[in-house]
């Protein structure tokens, strides 16, 4: 077992799990997935903006 596996506080990248299916998603499910993706992208942008702000102050 690796050292990272032993640490309960290890930081891992966010992963979006995709389930492949031969059936298309219903319009309601498509909208739900779109909303989830928008929320993930907003959170990501928030942290990118925070990181950029911290970089500016560290120089």
PyMOL Python script that loads the backbone (N, CA, C, O; Angstrom):
from pymol import cmd

cmd.read_pdbstr("""\
ATOM      1  N   UNK A   1       0.847  -1.182   0.000  1.00  0.00           N
ATOM      2  CA  UNK A   1       0.000   0.000   0.000  1.00  0.00           C
ATOM      3  C   UNK A   1       0.892   1.244   0.000  1.00  0.00           C
ATOM      4  O   UNK A   1       1.894   1.304   0.712  1.00  0.00           O
ATOM      5  N   UNK A   2       0.517   2.212  -0.792  1.00  0.00           N
ATOM      6  CA  UNK A   2       1.346   3.411  -0.890  1.00  0.00           C
ATOM      7  C   UNK A   2       1.084   4.344   0.285  1.00  0.00           C
ATOM      8  O   UNK A   2       0.090   4.213   0.999  1.00  0.00           O
ATOM      9  N   UNK A   3       1.986   5.271   0.463  1.00  0.00           N
ATOM     10  CA  UNK A   3       1.873   6.259   1.546  1.00  0.00           C
ATOM     11  C   UNK A   3       0.605   7.091   1.370  1.00  0.00           C
ATOM     12  O   UNK A   3      -0.065   7.419   2.350  1.00  0.00           O
ATOM     13  N   UNK A   4       0.273   7.436   0.119  1.00  0.00           N
ATOM     14  CA  UNK A   4      -0.908   8.253  -0.138  1.00  0.00           C
ATOM     15  C   UNK A   4      -2.178   7.514   0.290  1.00  0.00           C
ATOM     16  O   UNK A   4      -3.104   8.132   0.815  1.00  0.00           O
ATOM     17  N   UNK A   5      -2.228   6.206   0.071  1.00  0.00           N
ATOM     18  CA  UNK A   5      -3.399   5.432   0.462  1.00  0.00           C
ATOM     19  C   UNK A   5      -3.585   5.409   1.971  1.00  0.00           C
ATOM     20  O   UNK A   5      -4.712   5.296   2.454  1.00  0.00           O
ATOM     21  N   UNK A   6      -2.493   5.515   2.720  1.00  0.00           N
ATOM     22  CA  UNK A   6      -2.561   5.470   4.172  1.00  0.00           C
ATOM     23  C   UNK A   6      -3.108   6.761   4.774  1.00  0.00           C
ATOM     24  O   UNK A   6      -3.638   6.747   5.885  1.00  0.00           O
ATOM     25  N   UNK A   7      -2.987   7.850   4.069  1.00  0.00           N
ATOM     26  CA  UNK A   7      -3.368   9.147   4.607  1.00  0.00           C
ATOM     27  C   UNK A   7      -4.851   9.421   4.371  1.00  0.00           C
ATOM     28  O   UNK A   7      -5.293   9.448   3.223  1.00  0.00           O
ATOM     29  N   UNK A   8      -5.629   9.626   5.441  1.00  0.00           N
ATOM     30  CA  UNK A   8      -7.048   9.939   5.251  1.00  0.00           C
ATOM     31  C   UNK A   8      -7.259  11.352   4.714  1.00  0.00           C
ATOM     32  O   UNK A   8      -8.353  11.686   4.260  1.00  0.00           O
ATOM     33  N   UNK A   9      -6.221  12.183   4.764  1.00  0.00           N
ATOM     34  CA  UNK A   9      -6.354  13.563   4.318  1.00  0.00           C
ATOM     35  C   UNK A   9      -5.759  13.792   2.933  1.00  0.00           C
ATOM     36  O   UNK A   9      -5.583  14.938   2.517  1.00  0.00           O
ATOM     37  N   UNK A  10      -5.451  12.722   2.221  1.00  0.00           N
ATOM     38  CA  UNK A  10      -4.840  12.905   0.906  1.00  0.00           C
ATOM     39  C   UNK A  10      -5.807  13.625  -0.027  1.00  0.00           C
ATOM     40  O   UNK A  10      -7.020  13.423   0.025  1.00  0.00           O
ATOM     41  N   UNK A  11      -5.248  14.455  -0.864  1.00  0.00           N
ATOM     42  CA  UNK A  11      -6.047  15.231  -1.808  1.00  0.00           C
ATOM     43  C   UNK A  11      -6.021  14.509  -3.145  1.00  0.00           C
ATOM     44  O   UNK A  11      -4.955  14.228  -3.694  1.00  0.00           O
ATOM     45  N   UNK A  12      -7.195  14.217  -3.655  1.00  0.00           N
ATOM     46  CA  UNK A  12      -7.286  13.561  -4.957  1.00  0.00           C
ATOM     47  C   UNK A  12      -8.072  14.457  -5.899  1.00  0.00           C
ATOM     48  O   UNK A  12      -8.941  15.206  -5.453  1.00  0.00           O
ATOM     49  N   UNK A  13      -7.785  14.397  -7.181  1.00  0.00           N
ATOM     50  CA  UNK A  13      -8.519  15.237  -8.127  1.00  0.00           C
ATOM     51  C   UNK A  13      -9.980  14.813  -8.221  1.00  0.00           C
ATOM     52  O   UNK A  13     -10.324  13.650  -8.014  1.00  0.00           O
ATOM     53  N   UNK A  14     -10.822  15.780  -8.537  1.00  0.00           N
ATOM     54  CA  UNK A  14     -12.238  15.472  -8.730  1.00  0.00           C
ATOM     55  C   UNK A  14     -12.391  14.653  -9.998  1.00  0.00           C
ATOM     56  O   UNK A  14     -11.767  14.942 -11.019  1.00  0.00           O
ATOM     57  N   UNK A  15     -13.211  13.651  -9.925  1.00  0.00           N
ATOM     58  CA  UNK A  15     -13.436  12.783 -11.075  1.00  0.00           C
ATOM     59  C   UNK A  15     -14.932  12.749 -11.356  1.00  0.00           C
ATOM     60  O   UNK A  15     -15.739  12.540 -10.450  1.00  0.00           O
ATOM     61  N   UNK A  16     -15.290  12.953 -12.602  1.00  0.00           N
ATOM     62  CA  UNK A  16     -16.681  12.830 -13.017  1.00  0.00           C
ATOM     63  C   UNK A  16     -16.834  11.439 -13.609  1.00  0.00           C
ATOM     64  O   UNK A  16     -16.204  11.111 -14.614  1.00  0.00           O
ATOM     65  N   UNK A  17     -17.667  10.631 -12.989  1.00  0.00           N
ATOM     66  CA  UNK A  17     -17.883   9.280 -13.476  1.00  0.00           C
ATOM     67  C   UNK A  17     -18.940   9.297 -14.576  1.00  0.00           C
ATOM     68  O   UNK A  17     -19.997   9.910 -14.423  1.00  0.00           O
ATOM     69  N   UNK A  18     -18.654   8.633 -15.661  1.00  0.00           N
ATOM     70  CA  UNK A  18     -19.575   8.578 -16.789  1.00  0.00           C
ATOM     71  C   UNK A  18     -19.961   7.128 -16.999  1.00  0.00           C
ATOM     72  O   UNK A  18     -19.101   6.253 -17.105  1.00  0.00           O
ATOM     73  N   UNK A  19     -21.232   6.885 -17.058  1.00  0.00           N
ATOM     74  CA  UNK A  19     -21.711   5.537 -17.311  1.00  0.00           C
ATOM     75  C   UNK A  19     -22.150   5.475 -18.775  1.00  0.00           C
ATOM     76  O   UNK A  19     -23.011   6.241 -19.207  1.00  0.00           O
ATOM     77  N   UNK A  20     -21.556   4.566 -19.523  1.00  0.00           N
ATOM     78  CA  UNK A  20     -21.902   4.428 -20.924  1.00  0.00           C
ATOM     79  C   UNK A  20     -23.171   3.603 -21.051  1.00  0.00           C
ATOM     80  O   UNK A  20     -23.350   2.599 -20.362  1.00  0.00           O
ATOM     81  N   UNK A  21     -24.046   4.045 -21.942  1.00  0.00           N
ATOM     82  CA  UNK A  21     -25.303   3.344 -22.142  1.00  0.00           C
ATOM     83  C   UNK A  21     -25.713   3.472 -23.598  1.00  0.00           C
ATOM     84  O   UNK A  21     -25.412   4.466 -24.258  1.00  0.00           O
ATOM     85  N   UNK A  22     -26.400   2.459 -24.085  1.00  0.00           N
ATOM     86  CA  UNK A  22     -26.888   2.525 -25.462  1.00  0.00           C
ATOM     87  C   UNK A  22     -28.178   3.326 -25.541  1.00  0.00           C
ATOM     88  O   UNK A  22     -28.616   3.697 -26.630  1.00  0.00           O
ATOM     89  N   UNK A  23     -28.787   3.594 -24.387  1.00  0.00           N
ATOM     90  CA  UNK A  23     -30.034   4.356 -24.371  1.00  0.00           C
ATOM     91  C   UNK A  23     -29.740   5.835 -24.136  1.00  0.00           C
ATOM     92  O   UNK A  23     -28.946   6.177 -23.259  1.00  0.00           O
ATOM     93  N   UNK A  24     -30.376   6.715 -24.917  1.00  0.00           N
ATOM     94  CA  UNK A  24     -30.160   8.157 -24.697  1.00  0.00           C
ATOM     95  C   UNK A  24     -30.801   8.600 -23.377  1.00  0.00           C
ATOM     96  O   UNK A  24     -31.751   7.985 -22.891  1.00  0.00           O
ATOM     97  N   UNK A  25     -30.263   9.669 -22.819  1.00  0.00           N
ATOM     98  CA  UNK A  25     -30.823  10.216 -21.585  1.00  0.00           C
ATOM     99  C   UNK A  25     -32.130  10.931 -21.881  1.00  0.00           C
ATOM    100  O   UNK A  25     -32.308  11.507 -22.954  1.00  0.00           O
ATOM    101  N   UNK A  26     -33.029  10.887 -20.932  1.00  0.00           N
ATOM    102  CA  UNK A  26     -34.276  11.633 -21.069  1.00  0.00           C
ATOM    103  C   UNK A  26     -33.949  13.128 -21.029  1.00  0.00           C
ATOM    104  O   UNK A  26     -32.910  13.517 -20.495  1.00  0.00           O
ATOM    105  N   UNK A  27     -34.823  13.965 -21.587  1.00  0.00           N
ATOM    106  CA  UNK A  27     -34.574  15.417 -21.537  1.00  0.00           C
ATOM    107  C   UNK A  27     -34.394  15.928 -20.103  1.00  0.00           C
ATOM    108  O   UNK A  27     -33.581  16.820 -19.861  1.00  0.00           O
ATOM    109  N   UNK A  28     -35.148  15.364 -19.155  1.00  0.00           N
ATOM    110  CA  UNK A  28     -35.020  15.788 -17.759  1.00  0.00           C
ATOM    111  C   UNK A  28     -33.642  15.421 -17.208  1.00  0.00           C
ATOM    112  O   UNK A  28     -33.006  16.220 -16.521  1.00  0.00           O
ATOM    113  N   UNK A  29     -33.191  14.209 -17.514  1.00  0.00           N
ATOM    114  CA  UNK A  29     -31.882  13.763 -17.039  1.00  0.00           C
ATOM    115  C   UNK A  29     -30.775  14.584 -17.702  1.00  0.00           C
ATOM    116  O   UNK A  29     -29.790  14.933 -17.050  1.00  0.00           O
ATOM    117  N   UNK A  30     -30.929  14.896 -18.993  1.00  0.00           N
ATOM    118  CA  UNK A  30     -29.940  15.731 -19.682  1.00  0.00           C
ATOM    119  C   UNK A  30     -29.812  17.081 -18.992  1.00  0.00           C
ATOM    120  O   UNK A  30     -28.701  17.567 -18.781  1.00  0.00           O
ATOM    121  N   UNK A  31     -30.932  17.686 -18.642  1.00  0.00           N
ATOM    122  CA  UNK A  31     -30.898  18.990 -17.981  1.00  0.00           C
ATOM    123  C   UNK A  31     -30.256  18.878 -16.603  1.00  0.00           C
ATOM    124  O   UNK A  31     -29.501  19.760 -16.194  1.00  0.00           O
ATOM    125  N   UNK A  32     -30.551  17.809 -15.895  1.00  0.00           N
ATOM    126  CA  UNK A  32     -29.945  17.584 -14.578  1.00  0.00           C
ATOM    127  C   UNK A  32     -28.425  17.474 -14.704  1.00  0.00           C
ATOM    128  O   UNK A  32     -27.691  18.067 -13.913  1.00  0.00           O
ATOM    129  N   UNK A  33     -27.959  16.726 -15.686  1.00  0.00           N
ATOM    130  CA  UNK A  33     -26.518  16.567 -15.898  1.00  0.00           C
ATOM    131  C   UNK A  33     -25.893  17.902 -16.284  1.00  0.00           C
ATOM    132  O   UNK A  33     -24.815  18.243 -15.796  1.00  0.00           O
ATOM    133  N   UNK A  34     -26.557  18.660 -17.155  1.00  0.00           N
ATOM    134  CA  UNK A  34     -26.039  19.983 -17.538  1.00  0.00           C
ATOM    135  C   UNK A  34     -25.896  20.887 -16.319  1.00  0.00           C
ATOM    136  O   UNK A  34     -24.893  21.586 -16.172  1.00  0.00           O
ATOM    137  N   UNK A  35     -26.900  20.871 -15.448  1.00  0.00           N
ATOM    138  CA  UNK A  35     -26.858  21.703 -14.243  1.00  0.00           C
ATOM    139  C   UNK A  35     -25.702  21.282 -13.338  1.00  0.00           C
ATOM    140  O   UNK A  35     -24.994  22.132 -12.798  1.00  0.00           O
ATOM    141  N   UNK A  36     -25.511  19.981 -13.172  1.00  0.00           N
ATOM    142  CA  UNK A  36     -24.400  19.495 -12.350  1.00  0.00           C
ATOM    143  C   UNK A  36     -23.061  19.948 -12.919  1.00  0.00           C
ATOM    144  O   UNK A  36     -22.176  20.366 -12.172  1.00  0.00           O
ATOM    145  N   UNK A  37     -22.910  19.866 -14.234  1.00  0.00           N
ATOM    146  CA  UNK A  37     -21.656  20.282 -14.874  1.00  0.00           C
ATOM    147  C   UNK A  37     -21.442  21.776 -14.686  1.00  0.00           C
ATOM    148  O   UNK A  37     -20.324  22.208 -14.403  1.00  0.00           O
ATOM    149  N   UNK A  38     -22.507  22.579 -14.840  1.00  0.00           N
ATOM    150  CA  UNK A  38     -22.382  24.035 -14.627  1.00  0.00           C
ATOM    151  C   UNK A  38     -21.915  24.335 -13.204  1.00  0.00           C
ATOM    152  O   UNK A  38     -21.054  25.192 -13.001  1.00  0.00           O
ATOM    153  N   UNK A  39     -22.477  23.637 -12.223  1.00  0.00           N
ATOM    154  CA  UNK A  39     -22.087  23.856 -10.826  1.00  0.00           C
ATOM    155  C   UNK A  39     -20.628  23.468 -10.590  1.00  0.00           C
ATOM    156  O   UNK A  39     -19.905  24.170  -9.884  1.00  0.00           O
ATOM    157  N   UNK A  40     -20.200  22.364 -11.175  1.00  0.00           N
ATOM    158  CA  UNK A  40     -18.802  21.934 -11.037  1.00  0.00           C
ATOM    159  C   UNK A  40     -17.875  22.971 -11.652  1.00  0.00           C
ATOM    160  O   UNK A  40     -16.849  23.312 -11.065  1.00  0.00           O
ATOM    161  N   UNK A  41     -18.226  23.473 -12.827  1.00  0.00           N
ATOM    162  CA  UNK A  41     -17.381  24.472 -13.490  1.00  0.00           C
ATOM    163  C   UNK A  41     -17.341  25.780 -12.704  1.00  0.00           C
ATOM    164  O   UNK A  41     -16.299  26.433 -12.653  1.00  0.00           O
ATOM    165  N   UNK A  42     -18.465  26.175 -12.086  1.00  0.00           N
ATOM    166  CA  UNK A  42     -18.469  27.387 -11.261  1.00  0.00           C
ATOM    167  C   UNK A  42     -17.539  27.230 -10.061  1.00  0.00           C
ATOM    168  O   UNK A  42     -16.765  28.135  -9.746  1.00  0.00           O
ATOM    169  N   UNK A  43     -17.619  26.066  -9.386  1.00  0.00           N
ATOM    170  CA  UNK A  43     -16.737  25.831  -8.238  1.00  0.00           C
ATOM    171  C   UNK A  43     -15.282  25.829  -8.674  1.00  0.00           C
ATOM    172  O   UNK A  43     -14.422  26.389  -7.993  1.00  0.00           O
ATOM    173  N   UNK A  44     -15.007  25.198  -9.810  1.00  0.00           N
ATOM    174  CA  UNK A  44     -13.635  25.152 -10.312  1.00  0.00           C
ATOM    175  C   UNK A  44     -13.137  26.569 -10.585  1.00  0.00           C
ATOM    176  O   UNK A  44     -12.019  26.917 -10.203  1.00  0.00           O
ATOM    177  N   UNK A  45     -13.955  27.386 -11.241  1.00  0.00           N
ATOM    178  CA  UNK A  45     -13.549  28.751 -11.556  1.00  0.00           C
ATOM    179  C   UNK A  45     -13.297  29.543 -10.283  1.00  0.00           C
ATOM    180  O   UNK A  45     -12.368  30.350 -10.226  1.00  0.00           O
ATOM    181  N   UNK A  46     -14.114  29.320  -9.268  1.00  0.00           N
ATOM    182  CA  UNK A  46     -13.926  30.005  -7.985  1.00  0.00           C
ATOM    183  C   UNK A  46     -12.532  29.717  -7.424  1.00  0.00           C
ATOM    184  O   UNK A  46     -11.833  30.630  -6.983  1.00  0.00           O
ATOM    185  N   UNK A  47     -12.135  28.448  -7.444  1.00  0.00           N
ATOM    186  CA  UNK A  47     -10.823  28.089  -6.899  1.00  0.00           C
ATOM    187  C   UNK A  47      -9.683  28.557  -7.794  1.00  0.00           C
ATOM    188  O   UNK A  47      -8.606  28.884  -7.296  1.00  0.00           O
ATOM    189  N   UNK A  48      -9.901  28.595  -9.098  1.00  0.00           N
ATOM    190  CA  UNK A  48      -8.889  29.142 -10.004  1.00  0.00           C
ATOM    191  C   UNK A  48      -8.695  30.623  -9.696  1.00  0.00           C
ATOM    192  O   UNK A  48      -7.563  31.103  -9.623  1.00  0.00           O
ATOM    193  N   UNK A  49      -9.795  31.343  -9.516  1.00  0.00           N
ATOM    194  CA  UNK A  49      -9.706  32.770  -9.184  1.00  0.00           C
ATOM    195  C   UNK A  49      -8.995  32.985  -7.850  1.00  0.00           C
ATOM    196  O   UNK A  49      -8.178  33.896  -7.720  1.00  0.00           O
ATOM    197  N   UNK A  50      -9.305  32.147  -6.858  1.00  0.00           N
ATOM    198  CA  UNK A  50      -8.618  32.256  -5.568  1.00  0.00           C
ATOM    199  C   UNK A  50      -7.122  32.027  -5.726  1.00  0.00           C
ATOM    200  O   UNK A  50      -6.315  32.769  -5.166  1.00  0.00           O
ATOM    201  N   UNK A  51      -6.757  31.016  -6.475  1.00  0.00           N
ATOM    202  CA  UNK A  51      -5.340  30.708  -6.671  1.00  0.00           C
ATOM    203  C   UNK A  51      -4.632  31.854  -7.380  1.00  0.00           C
ATOM    204  O   UNK A  51      -3.509  32.208  -7.021  1.00  0.00           O
ATOM    205  N   UNK A  52      -5.274  32.429  -8.370  1.00  0.00           N
ATOM    206  CA  UNK A  52      -4.659  33.557  -9.083  1.00  0.00           C
ATOM    207  C   UNK A  52      -4.479  34.747  -8.154  1.00  0.00           C
ATOM    208  O   UNK A  52      -3.462  35.438  -8.220  1.00  0.00           O
ATOM    209  N   UNK A  53      -5.449  34.989  -7.296  1.00  0.00           N
ATOM    210  CA  UNK A  53      -5.344  36.083  -6.337  1.00  0.00           C
ATOM    211  C   UNK A  53      -4.201  35.863  -5.367  1.00  0.00           C
ATOM    212  O   UNK A  53      -3.483  36.806  -5.035  1.00  0.00           O
ATOM    213  N   UNK A  54      -4.021  34.644  -4.912  1.00  0.00           N
ATOM    214  CA  UNK A  54      -2.930  34.331  -3.996  1.00  0.00           C
ATOM    215  C   UNK A  54      -1.591  34.479  -4.688  1.00  0.00           C
ATOM    216  O   UNK A  54      -0.624  34.924  -4.070  1.00  0.00           O
ATOM    217  N   UNK A  55      -1.514  34.116  -5.954  1.00  0.00           N
ATOM    218  CA  UNK A  55      -0.256  34.252  -6.684  1.00  0.00           C
ATOM    219  C   UNK A  55       0.135  35.717  -6.812  1.00  0.00           C
ATOM    220  O   UNK A  55       1.312  36.062  -6.703  1.00  0.00           O
ATOM    221  N   UNK A  56      -0.853  36.580  -7.045  1.00  0.00           N
ATOM    222  CA  UNK A  56      -0.562  38.006  -7.172  1.00  0.00           C
ATOM    223  C   UNK A  56       0.037  38.558  -5.877  1.00  0.00           C
ATOM    224  O   UNK A  56       0.957  39.375  -5.919  1.00  0.00           O
ATOM    225  N   UNK A  57      -0.478  38.118  -4.736  1.00  0.00           N
ATOM    226  CA  UNK A  57      -0.013  38.649  -3.460  1.00  0.00           C
ATOM    227  C   UNK A  57       1.311  38.049  -3.015  1.00  0.00           C
ATOM    228  O   UNK A  57       1.980  38.617  -2.153  1.00  0.00           O
ATOM    229  N   UNK A  58       1.699  36.928  -3.575  1.00  0.00           N
ATOM    230  CA  UNK A  58       2.950  36.285  -3.176  1.00  0.00           C
ATOM    231  C   UNK A  58       4.168  36.862  -3.884  1.00  0.00           C
ATOM    232  O   UNK A  58       5.296  36.518  -3.530  1.00  0.00           O
ATOM    233  N   UNK A  59       3.978  37.716  -4.859  1.00  0.00           N
ATOM    234  CA  UNK A  59       5.129  38.269  -5.591  1.00  0.00           C
ATOM    235  C   UNK A  59       5.649  39.524  -4.953  1.00  0.00           C
ATOM    236  O   UNK A  59       6.612  40.113  -5.445  1.00  0.00           O
TER     237      UNK A  59
END
""", "prot")
cmd.dss("prot")
cmd.show_as("cartoon", "prot")
cmd.util.cbc("prot")
cmd.orient("prot")
